[in-house]
C-alpha cells in the first residue's frame, strides 16, 4: 500500500506571520556571510537525449549526466570561472565504473538556466554541441538572492546558528519575504525544485532541540507560485533523510529505502 503525502503547498494547513510582525518580534540577529547556497539545476537537452543534474555556483561544481539513449549515467566534477563550466568524468561508485572519460564544458546562464555546452568523449578534442534548458520551463520564475542572519553560539558545534533568511528580489533589491521560526545549520542551504513544479524550494538542516546535521532532519520552505511566497511544509519535515532528487524520473530518494514518486503534487512511497 502506497503512502501518499500532499506536496501541493496551497493546501497546507500552516499559518505564517506577516513579514512585518516577524521582523518586529525577532531578536537582534547578526549577518552570516559564509552561508553556501547549494543550488541544484535540473536541465534537459533540447533534443531530449540528455538529462543533467547540476550543482553550480559553488567551489566544487559537480553534475550527473544521464544519457537516456544509451541508458548510461556519467558523474562529473570540475571547475567554474564566472559562467564558464569545465567538468570531467569521475568514478563516483563501484556501480558506475567506466573505461571511458568524458568532458562537459560550456557557458551557463545563471538567470535563465540555459547551458550551451560541448560534450567530448575520450580523446575527442572537439566533441559535440549540446544545448541544455530547464527540465521544467516556466515563464514567471522569480529571481531571488538571500541574506542570512543568526546568532553566535559557543555551545553549538558550528559556532553559530541560522535563524532568519531575507528573500530579496534580485530585479529591484526589495525584500520579498522574511523566513524565521527555525534553528538551522549556518554553513549551507539547499535550493532545489523538491516537488518538480519548476520553482525552487529552500531546504535547511534542522539543528533545533539538540539535533545535529548527522540526524538528517530537514526544514522545507516550498515556493507557492500562486502567492509568490515560501511556505513551510510540516509533512515533508516528518521524513528523515536528505532529499536526493532524480529529476529524470521525478523521484526523491531520502535514503534507507525511502523512495518516493512525485505525481500531480502527490508524494507516493514506492515499495
Secondary structure, 3 states (H helix, E strand, C coil): CCCEEECCHHHCCCCCCCHHHHHHHCCCCEEECCCEEEEEEEEEECCCCEEEEEEECCCCCEEEEEECCCCEEEEEEEEEECCEEEEEEECCCHHHCCCCCEEEEEEECCCCCCEEEEEEECCCCCCEEEEEEECCCCCCCCCEEEEEEEEECCCCCCCEEEEEEEEEECCCCCEEEEECCCCECCCEEEEECCCCCCCCEEEEEECCCCCCHHHCCEEEEEEECCCCEEEECHHHHCCCCCCEEECCCCEEECCCCCEEEEECCEEEECC
